[in-house]
Each structure stands twice: as C-alpha cells, then as structure tokens.
Amino acid sequence: MSRVPDPQRYRLTLTFDGRPVMRGWWPDEAVARGQHTRWVGDWGRPGARVVLVDEESGSVLTTWPDDA
C-alpha cells in the first residue's frame, strides 16, 4: 500500500528583515526546491531570507543566503 504524501511536508518561508512575508507548502521535495530557487530569483535582495524546511523531520534543507 503506497503512502499518500503530506501536502504540507515541505515548507518554504520568505522573510524580510526577520519578518515573515510569504509561506508555501508542497508535498514533493523536488518541487519545493524548485520553488526555493524561483523565490530567490524573484525576491532575493538584501534583507531577504528564503528557508526550505522538511516539516516531517524538522530539518532545514536549504537556505538563501547560505548560513556559512
């Protein structure tokens, strides 16, 4: 029996100067990563931060800008 994907497993959050301004959720990691890239292209500027989180595991999958 196949498992139904959680439609809100992968959460993407855009913040400006520490304030959340947009969020989105996707059931598929590849789609969510594509959206991450798109959001960075559309909204990436000084003061912005885009974070992709796996809600099931609680782990941060990727951020922009990089935390390093």
PDB file of N, CA, C and O in Angstrom:
ATOM      1  N   MET A   1       0.841  -1.172   0.000  1.00  0.00           N
ATOM      2  CA  MET A   1       0.000   0.000   0.000  1.00  0.00           C
ATOM      3  C   MET A   1       0.895   1.247   0.000  1.00  0.00           C
ATOM      4  O   MET A   1       1.766   1.390   0.858  1.00  0.00           O
ATOM      5  N   SER A   2       0.676   2.143  -0.962  1.00  0.00           N
ATOM      6  CA  SER A   2       1.517   3.332  -1.020  1.00  0.00           C
ATOM      7  C   SER A   2       0.993   4.409  -0.080  1.00  0.00           C
ATOM      8  O   SER A   2      -0.209   4.531   0.159  1.00  0.00           O
ATOM      9  N   ARG A   3       1.902   5.156   0.425  1.00  0.00           N
ATOM     10  CA  ARG A   3       1.582   6.216   1.376  1.00  0.00           C
ATOM     11  C   ARG A   3       1.219   7.501   0.628  1.00  0.00           C
ATOM     12  O   ARG A   3       1.885   7.867  -0.340  1.00  0.00           O
ATOM     13  N   VAL A   4       0.189   8.165   1.066  1.00  0.00           N
ATOM     14  CA  VAL A   4      -0.225   9.423   0.464  1.00  0.00           C
ATOM     15  C   VAL A   4       0.717  10.509   0.973  1.00  0.00           C
ATOM     16  O   VAL A   4       0.895  10.653   2.182  1.00  0.00           O
ATOM     17  N   PRO A   5       1.331  11.285   0.051  1.00  0.00           N
ATOM     18  CA  PRO A   5       2.248  12.328   0.519  1.00  0.00           C
ATOM     19  C   PRO A   5       1.524  13.415   1.304  1.00  0.00           C
ATOM     20  O   PRO A   5       0.391  13.781   0.992  1.00  0.00           O
ATOM     21  N   ASP A   6       2.198  13.916   2.320  1.00  0.00           N
ATOM     22  CA  ASP A   6       1.657  15.012   3.119  1.00  0.00           C
ATOM     23  C   ASP A   6       1.734  16.283   2.278  1.00  0.00           C
ATOM     24  O   ASP A   6       2.833  16.681   1.892  1.00  0.00           O
ATOM     25  N   PRO A   7       0.609  16.933   1.979  1.00  0.00           N
ATOM     26  CA  PRO A   7       0.630  18.115   1.121  1.00  0.00           C
ATOM     27  C   PRO A   7       1.353  19.310   1.736  1.00  0.00           C
ATOM     28  O   PRO A   7       1.632  20.289   1.044  1.00  0.00           O
ATOM     29  N   GLN A   8       1.656  19.236   3.026  1.00  0.00           N
ATOM     30  CA  GLN A   8       2.343  20.344   3.681  1.00  0.00           C
ATOM     31  C   GLN A   8       3.677  19.912   4.284  1.00  0.00           C
ATOM     32  O   GLN A   8       4.120  20.470   5.288  1.00  0.00           O
ATOM     33  N   ARG A   9       4.320  18.910   3.663  1.00  0.00           N
ATOM     34  CA  ARG A   9       5.571  18.400   4.231  1.00  0.00           C
ATOM     35  C   ARG A   9       6.723  19.396   4.080  1.00  0.00           C
ATOM     36  O   ARG A   9       7.492  19.589   5.022  1.00  0.00           O
ATOM     37  N   TYR A  10       6.852  20.023   2.927  1.00  0.00           N
ATOM     38  CA  TYR A  10       7.991  20.912   2.665  1.00  0.00           C
ATOM     39  C   TYR A  10       7.519  22.357   2.704  1.00  0.00           C
ATOM     40  O   TYR A  10       6.723  22.793   1.872  1.00  0.00           O
ATOM     41  N   ARG A  11       8.032  23.095   3.698  1.00  0.00           N
ATOM     42  CA  ARG A  11       7.603  24.478   3.909  1.00  0.00           C
ATOM     43  C   ARG A  11       8.698  25.435   3.477  1.00  0.00           C
ATOM     44  O   ARG A  11       9.864  25.277   3.839  1.00  0.00           O
ATOM     45  N   LEU A  12       8.306  26.418   2.705  1.00  0.00           N
ATOM     46  CA  LEU A  12       9.201  27.464   2.248  1.00  0.00           C
ATOM     47  C   LEU A  12       8.756  28.767   2.889  1.00  0.00           C
ATOM     48  O   LEU A  12       7.573  29.107   2.861  1.00  0.00           O
ATOM     49  N   THR A  13       9.705  29.499   3.470  1.00  0.00           N
ATOM     50  CA  THR A  13       9.390  30.764   4.133  1.00  0.00           C
ATOM     51  C   THR A  13      10.300  31.853   3.595  1.00  0.00           C
ATOM     52  O   THR A  13      11.515  31.674   3.500  1.00  0.00           O
ATOM     53  N   LEU A  14       9.707  32.974   3.248  1.00  0.00           N
ATOM     54  CA  LEU A  14      10.439  34.169   2.827  1.00  0.00           C
ATOM     55  C   LEU A  14      10.288  35.203   3.924  1.00  0.00           C
ATOM     56  O   LEU A  14       9.174  35.525   4.338  1.00  0.00           O
ATOM     57  N   THR A  15      11.408  35.720   4.393  1.00  0.00           N
ATOM     58  CA  THR A  15      11.371  36.799   5.382  1.00  0.00           C
ATOM     59  C   THR A  15      12.155  37.998   4.847  1.00  0.00           C
ATOM     60  O   THR A  15      13.104  37.847   4.077  1.00  0.00           O
ATOM     61  N   PHE A  16      11.737  39.183   5.271  1.00  0.00           N
ATOM     62  CA  PHE A  16      12.479  40.416   5.013  1.00  0.00           C
ATOM     63  C   PHE A  16      12.751  41.058   6.357  1.00  0.00           C
ATOM     64  O   PHE A  16      11.840  41.309   7.146  1.00  0.00           O
ATOM     65  N   ASP A  17      14.027  41.316   6.600  1.00  0.00           N
ATOM     66  CA  ASP A  17      14.441  41.919   7.874  1.00  0.00           C
ATOM     67  C   ASP A  17      13.856  41.176   9.073  1.00  0.00           C
ATOM     68  O   ASP A  17      13.439  41.793  10.053  1.00  0.00           O
ATOM     69  N   GLY A  18      13.829  39.836   8.985  1.00  0.00           N
ATOM     70  CA  GLY A  18      13.375  38.999  10.087  1.00  0.00           C
ATOM     71  C   GLY A  18      11.874  38.806  10.198  1.00  0.00           C
ATOM     72  O   GLY A  18      11.414  38.076  11.076  1.00  0.00           O
ATOM     73  N   ARG A  19      11.099  39.441   9.331  1.00  0.00           N
ATOM     74  CA  ARG A  19       9.639  39.314   9.389  1.00  0.00           C
ATOM     75  C   ARG A  19       9.138  38.412   8.266  1.00  0.00           C
ATOM     76  O   ARG A  19       9.464  38.641   7.102  1.00  0.00           O
ATOM     77  N   PRO A  20       8.348  37.386   8.601  1.00  0.00           N
ATOM     78  CA  PRO A  20       7.812  36.524   7.548  1.00  0.00           C
ATOM     79  C   PRO A  20       6.823  37.299   6.666  1.00  0.00           C
ATOM     80  O   PRO A  20       5.927  37.985   7.158  1.00  0.00           O
ATOM     81  N   VAL A  21       7.017  37.166   5.352  1.00  0.00           N
ATOM     82  CA  VAL A  21       6.124  37.847   4.417  1.00  0.00           C
ATOM     83  C   VAL A  21       5.427  36.897   3.457  1.00  0.00           C
ATOM     84  O   VAL A  21       4.431  37.262   2.832  1.00  0.00           O
ATOM     85  N   MET A  22       5.948  35.672   3.334  1.00  0.00           N
ATOM     86  CA  MET A  22       5.311  34.711   2.446  1.00  0.00           C
ATOM     87  C   MET A  22       5.710  33.297   2.870  1.00  0.00           C
ATOM     88  O   MET A  22       6.846  33.048   3.274  1.00  0.00           O
ATOM     89  N   ARG A  23       4.744  32.375   2.768  1.00  0.00           N
ATOM     90  CA  ARG A  23       4.990  30.956   3.067  1.00  0.00           C
ATOM     91  C   ARG A  23       4.283  30.112   2.020  1.00  0.00           C
ATOM     92  O   ARG A  23       3.270  30.514   1.449  1.00  0.00           O
ATOM     93  N   GLY A  24       4.838  28.941   1.784  1.00  0.00           N
ATOM     94  CA  GLY A  24       4.206  27.986   0.886  1.00  0.00           C
ATOM     95  C   GLY A  24       4.568  26.578   1.310  1.00  0.00           C
ATOM     96  O   GLY A  24       5.607  26.352   1.930  1.00  0.00           O
ATOM     97  N   TRP A  25       3.703  25.628   0.970  1.00  0.00           N
ATOM     98  CA  TRP A  25       3.924  24.226   1.330  1.00  0.00           C
ATOM     99  C   TRP A  25       3.737  23.356   0.101  1.00  0.00           C
ATOM    100  O   TRP A  25       2.870  23.623  -0.731  1.00  0.00           O
ATOM    101  N   TRP A  26       4.564  22.295  -0.016  1.00  0.00           N
ATOM    102  CA  TRP A  26       4.477  21.362  -1.121  1.00  0.00           C
ATOM    103  C   TRP A  26       4.668  19.938  -0.615  1.00  0.00           C
ATOM    104  O   TRP A  26       5.372  19.720   0.370  1.00  0.00           O
ATOM    105  N   PRO A  27       4.040  18.961  -1.287  1.00  0.00           N
ATOM    106  CA  PRO A  27       4.188  17.569  -0.877  1.00  0.00           C
ATOM    107  C   PRO A  27       5.448  16.912  -1.433  1.00  0.00           C
ATOM    108  O   PRO A  27       5.846  15.849  -0.956  1.00  0.00           O
ATOM    109  N   ASP A  28       6.082  17.525  -2.431  1.00  0.00           N
ATOM    110  CA  ASP A  28       7.205  16.921  -3.135  1.00  0.00           C
ATOM    111  C   ASP A  28       8.466  17.771  -2.943  1.00  0.00           C
ATOM    112  O   ASP A  28       8.446  18.979  -3.181  1.00  0.00           O
ATOM    113  N   GLU A  29       9.551  17.141  -2.515  1.00  0.00           N
ATOM    114  CA  GLU A  29      10.776  17.885  -2.231  1.00  0.00           C
ATOM    115  C   GLU A  29      11.348  18.549  -3.480  1.00  0.00           C
ATOM    116  O   GLU A  29      11.794  19.694  -3.417  1.00  0.00           O
ATOM    117  N   ALA A  30      11.341  17.849  -4.612  1.00  0.00           N
ATOM    118  CA  ALA A  30      11.904  18.422  -5.841  1.00  0.00           C
ATOM    119  C   ALA A  30      11.146  19.683  -6.257  1.00  0.00           C
ATOM    120  O   ALA A  30      11.758  20.659  -6.692  1.00  0.00           O
ATOM    121  N   VAL A  31       9.845  19.667  -6.127  1.00  0.00           N
ATOM    122  CA  VAL A  31       9.034  20.841  -6.471  1.00  0.00           C
ATOM    123  C   VAL A  31       9.340  21.979  -5.489  1.00  0.00           C
ATOM    124  O   VAL A  31       9.487  23.131  -5.896  1.00  0.00           O
ATOM    125  N   ALA A  32       9.433  21.656  -4.216  1.00  0.00           N
ATOM    126  CA  ALA A  32       9.726  22.669  -3.200  1.00  0.00           C
ATOM    127  C   ALA A  32      11.105  23.290  -3.439  1.00  0.00           C
ATOM    128  O   ALA A  32      11.272  24.500  -3.284  1.00  0.00           O
ATOM    129  N   ARG A  33      12.090  22.475  -3.812  1.00  0.00           N
ATOM    130  CA  ARG A  33      13.426  23.009  -4.105  1.00  0.00           C
ATOM    131  C   ARG A  33      13.393  23.919  -5.340  1.00  0.00           C
ATOM    132  O   ARG A  33      14.093  24.929  -5.390  1.00  0.00           O
ATOM    133  N   GLY A  34      12.585  23.557  -6.320  1.00  0.00           N
ATOM    134  CA  GLY A  34      12.419  24.411  -7.492  1.00  0.00           C
ATOM    135  C   GLY A  34      11.802  25.746  -7.123  1.00  0.00           C
ATOM    136  O   GLY A  34      12.200  26.789  -7.642  1.00  0.00           O
ATOM    137  N   GLN A  35      10.826  25.710  -6.224  1.00  0.00           N
ATOM    138  CA  GLN A  35      10.208  26.948  -5.749  1.00  0.00           C
ATOM    139  C   GLN A  35      11.208  27.789  -4.967  1.00  0.00           C
ATOM    140  O   GLN A  35      11.204  29.016  -5.068  1.00  0.00           O
ATOM    141  N   HIS A  36      12.069  27.129  -4.184  1.00  0.00           N
ATOM    142  CA  HIS A  36      13.106  27.847  -3.436  1.00  0.00           C
ATOM    143  C   HIS A  36      13.963  28.655  -4.408  1.00  0.00           C
ATOM    144  O   HIS A  36      14.213  29.840  -4.189  1.00  0.00           O
ATOM    145  N   THR A  37      14.406  28.012  -5.471  1.00  0.00           N
ATOM    146  CA  THR A  37      15.225  28.687  -6.483  1.00  0.00           C
ATOM    147  C   THR A  37      14.463  29.847  -7.119  1.00  0.00           C
ATOM    148  O   THR A  37      15.018  30.924  -7.335  1.00  0.00           O
ATOM    149  N   ARG A  38      13.205  29.614  -7.409  1.00  0.00           N
ATOM    150  CA  ARG A  38      12.376  30.660  -8.019  1.00  0.00           C
ATOM    151  C   ARG A  38      12.203  31.851  -7.068  1.00  0.00           C
ATOM    152  O   ARG A  38      12.327  33.005  -7.479  1.00  0.00           O
ATOM    153  N   TRP A  39      11.919  31.564  -5.812  1.00  0.00           N
ATOM    154  CA  TRP A  39      11.728  32.648  -4.832  1.00  0.00           C
ATOM    155  C   TRP A  39      13.008  33.464  -4.682  1.00  0.00           C
ATOM    156  O   TRP A  39      12.950  34.689  -4.577  1.00  0.00           O
ATOM    157  N   VAL A  40      14.168  32.794  -4.670  1.00  0.00           N
ATOM    158  CA  VAL A  40      15.432  33.522  -4.568  1.00  0.00           C
ATOM    159  C   VAL A  40      15.587  34.428  -5.786  1.00  0.00           C
ATOM    160  O   VAL A  40      15.990  35.584  -5.657  1.00  0.00           O
ATOM    161  N   GLY A  41      15.267  33.905  -6.967  1.00  0.00           N
ATOM    162  CA  GLY A  41      15.347  34.711  -8.179  1.00  0.00           C
ATOM    163  C   GLY A  41      14.394  35.890  -8.169  1.00  0.00           C
ATOM    164  O   GLY A  41      14.741  36.975  -8.636  1.00  0.00           O
ATOM    165  N   ASP A  42      13.193  35.686  -7.641  1.00  0.00           N
ATOM    166  CA  ASP A  42      12.174  36.737  -7.623  1.00  0.00           C
ATOM    167  C   ASP A  42      12.352  37.725  -6.473  1.00  0.00           C
ATOM    168  O   ASP A  42      12.104  38.919  -6.642  1.00  0.00           O
ATOM    169  N   TRP A  43      12.779  37.239  -5.307  1.00  0.00           N
ATOM    170  CA  TRP A  43      12.758  38.063  -4.089  1.00  0.00           C
ATOM    171  C   TRP A  43      14.121  38.242  -3.435  1.00  0.00           C
ATOM    172  O   TRP A  43      14.245  38.987  -2.464  1.00  0.00           O
ATOM    173  N   GLY A  44      15.141  37.574  -3.951  1.00  0.00           N
ATOM    174  CA  GLY A  44      16.456  37.638  -3.319  1.00  0.00           C
ATOM    175  C   GLY A  44      17.096  39.010  -3.439  1.00  0.00           C
ATOM    176  O   GLY A  44      17.498  39.428  -4.525  1.00  0.00           O
ATOM    177  N   ARG A  45      17.183  39.687  -2.345  1.00  0.00           N
ATOM    178  CA  ARG A  45      17.816  41.010  -2.261  1.00  0.00           C
ATOM    179  C   ARG A  45      18.250  41.217  -0.824  1.00  0.00           C
ATOM    180  O   ARG A  45      17.861  40.445   0.052  1.00  0.00           O
ATOM    181  N   PRO A  46      19.054  42.250  -0.562  1.00  0.00           N
ATOM    182  CA  PRO A  46      19.496  42.474   0.817  1.00  0.00           C
ATOM    183  C   PRO A  46      18.314  42.533   1.791  1.00  0.00           C
ATOM    184  O   PRO A  46      17.308  43.197   1.538  1.00  0.00           O
ATOM    185  N   GLY A  47      18.463  41.834   2.888  1.00  0.00           N
ATOM    186  CA  GLY A  47      17.420  41.786   3.908  1.00  0.00           C
ATOM    187  C   GLY A  47      16.475  40.604   3.761  1.00  0.00           C
ATOM    188  O   GLY A  47      15.684  40.322   4.660  1.00  0.00           O
ATOM    189  N   ALA A  48      16.555  39.904   2.619  1.00  0.00           N
ATOM    190  CA  ALA A  48      15.673  38.749   2.380  1.00  0.00           C
ATOM    191  C   ALA A  48      16.352  37.467   2.839  1.00  0.00           C
ATOM    192  O   ALA A  48      17.578  37.360   2.864  1.00  0.00           O
ATOM    193  N   ARG A  49      15.519  36.503   3.201  1.00  0.00           N
ATOM    194  CA  ARG A  49      15.988  35.161   3.572  1.00  0.00           C
ATOM    195  C   ARG A  49      14.915  34.180   3.126  1.00  0.00           C
ATOM    196  O   ARG A  49      13.728  34.382   3.382  1.00  0.00           O
ATOM    197  N   VAL A  50      15.348  33.104   2.448  1.00  0.00           N
ATOM    198  CA  VAL A  50      14.437  32.054   1.984  1.00  0.00           C
ATOM    199  C   VAL A  50      14.906  30.741   2.597  1.00  0.00           C
ATOM    200  O   VAL A  50      16.066  30.358   2.446  1.00  0.00           O
ATOM    201  N   VAL A  51      13.998  30.051   3.291  1.00  0.00           N
ATOM    202  CA  VAL A  51      14.344  28.814   4.006  1.00  0.00           C
ATOM    203  C   VAL A  51      13.377  27.701   3.617  1.00  0.00           C
ATOM    204  O   VAL A  51      12.160  27.889   3.610  1.00  0.00           O
ATOM    205  N   LEU A  52      13.943  26.535   3.294  1.00  0.00           N
ATOM    206  CA  LEU A  52      13.147  25.344   2.986  1.00  0.00           C
ATOM    207  C   LEU A  52      13.327  24.341   4.119  1.00  0.00           C
ATOM    208  O   LEU A  52      14.449  23.957   4.451  1.00  0.00           O
ATOM    209  N   VAL A  53      12.205  23.918   4.711  1.00  0.00           N
ATOM    210  CA  VAL A  53      12.215  23.006   5.855  1.00  0.00           C
ATOM    211  C   VAL A  53      11.390  21.763   5.545  1.00  0.00           C
ATOM    212  O   VAL A  53      10.319  21.854   4.946  1.00  0.00           O
ATOM    213  N   ASP A  54      11.893  20.601   5.957  1.00  0.00           N
ATOM    214  CA  ASP A  54      11.134  19.357   5.917  1.00  0.00           C
ATOM    215  C   ASP A  54      10.350  19.295   7.219  1.00  0.00           C
ATOM    216  O   ASP A  54      10.922  19.041   8.279  1.00  0.00           O
ATOM    217  N   GLU A  55       9.058  19.524   7.145  1.00  0.00           N
ATOM    218  CA  GLU A  55       8.215  19.568   8.349  1.00  0.00           C
ATOM    219  C   GLU A  55       8.157  18.217   9.063  1.00  0.00           C
ATOM    220  O   GLU A  55       7.980  18.173  10.280  1.00  0.00           O
ATOM    221  N   GLU A  56       8.302  17.118   8.322  1.00  0.00           N
ATOM    222  CA  GLU A  56       8.236  15.794   8.941  1.00  0.00           C
ATOM    223  C   GLU A  56       9.425  15.546   9.868  1.00  0.00           C
ATOM    224  O   GLU A  56       9.259  15.051  10.983  1.00  0.00           O
ATOM    225  N   SER A  57      10.617  15.892   9.400  1.00  0.00           N
ATOM    226  CA  SER A  57      11.815  15.659  10.209  1.00  0.00           C
ATOM    227  C   SER A  57      12.227  16.891  11.020  1.00  0.00           C
ATOM    228  O   SER A  57      12.987  16.783  11.983  1.00  0.00           O
ATOM    229  N   GLY A  58      11.718  18.064  10.620  1.00  0.00           N
ATOM    230  CA  GLY A  58      12.088  19.298  11.289  1.00  0.00           C
ATOM    231  C   GLY A  58      13.425  19.864  10.827  1.00  0.00           C
ATOM    232  O   GLY A  58      13.920  20.832  11.404  1.00  0.00           O
ATOM    233  N   SER A  59      14.015  19.266   9.785  1.00  0.00           N
ATOM    234  CA  SER A  59      15.336  19.708   9.343  1.00  0.00           C
ATOM    235  C   SER A  59      15.254  20.801   8.272  1.00  0.00           C
ATOM    236  O   SER A  59      14.365  20.805   7.421  1.00  0.00           O
ATOM    237  N   VAL A  60      16.208  21.719   8.347  1.00  0.00           N
ATOM    238  CA  VAL A  60      16.342  22.756   7.328  1.00  0.00           C
ATOM    239  C   VAL A  60      17.086  22.130   6.155  1.00  0.00           C
ATOM    240  O   VAL A  60      18.193  21.616   6.317  1.00  0.00           O
ATOM    241  N   LEU A  61      16.477  22.175   4.977  1.00  0.00           N
ATOM    242  CA  LEU A  61      17.072  21.560   3.797  1.00  0.00           C
ATOM    243  C   LEU A  61      17.989  22.514   3.042  1.00  0.00           C
ATOM    244  O   LEU A  61      19.035  22.104   2.538  1.00  0.00           O
ATOM    245  N   THR A  62      17.604  23.771   2.962  1.00  0.00           N
ATOM    246  CA  THR A  62      18.435  24.764   2.302  1.00  0.00           C
ATOM    247  C   THR A  62      17.985  26.172   2.689  1.00  0.00           C
ATOM    248  O   THR A  62      16.824  26.406   3.025  1.00  0.00           O
ATOM    249  N   THR A  63      18.936  27.094   2.631  1.00  0.00           N
ATOM    250  CA  THR A  63      18.642  28.491   2.944  1.00  0.00           C
ATOM    251  C   THR A  63      19.313  29.386   1.913  1.00  0.00           C
ATOM    252  O   THR A  63      20.301  29.012   1.281  1.00  0.00           O
ATOM    253  N   TRP A  64      18.754  30.562   1.765  1.00  0.00           N
ATOM    254  CA  TRP A  64      19.410  31.615   0.994  1.00  0.00           C
ATOM    255  C   TRP A  64      19.256  32.895   1.766  1.00  0.00           C
ATOM    256  O   TRP A  64      18.143  33.187   2.203  1.00  0.00           O
ATOM    257  N   PRO A  65      20.269  33.667   1.964  1.00  0.00           N
ATOM    258  CA  PRO A  65      21.645  33.297   1.615  1.00  0.00           C
ATOM    259  C   PRO A  65      22.138  32.159   2.500  1.00  0.00           C
ATOM    260  O   PRO A  65      21.556  31.856   3.541  1.00  0.00           O
ATOM    261  N   ASP A  66      23.214  31.545   2.061  1.00  0.00           N
ATOM    262  CA  ASP A  66      23.800  30.436   2.844  1.00  0.00           C
ATOM    263  C   ASP A  66      24.146  30.904   4.243  1.00  0.00           C
ATOM    264  O   ASP A  66      24.560  32.045   4.447  1.00  0.00           O
ATOM    265  N   ASP A  67      23.970  30.008   5.207  1.00  0.00           N
ATOM    266  CA  ASP A  67      24.304  30.335   6.598  1.00  0.00           C
ATOM    267  C   ASP A  67      25.814  30.404   6.828  1.00  0.00           C
ATOM    268  O   ASP A  67      26.279  30.982   7.810  1.00  0.00           O
ATOM    269  N   ALA A  68      26.561  29.811   5.915  1.00  0.00           N
ATOM    270  CA  ALA A  68      28.024  29.712   6.110  1.00  0.00           C
ATOM    271  C   ALA A  68      28.728  31.035   6.137  1.00  0.00           C
ATOM    272  O   ALA A  68      29.948  31.082   6.294  1.00  0.00           O
TER     273      ALA A  68
END
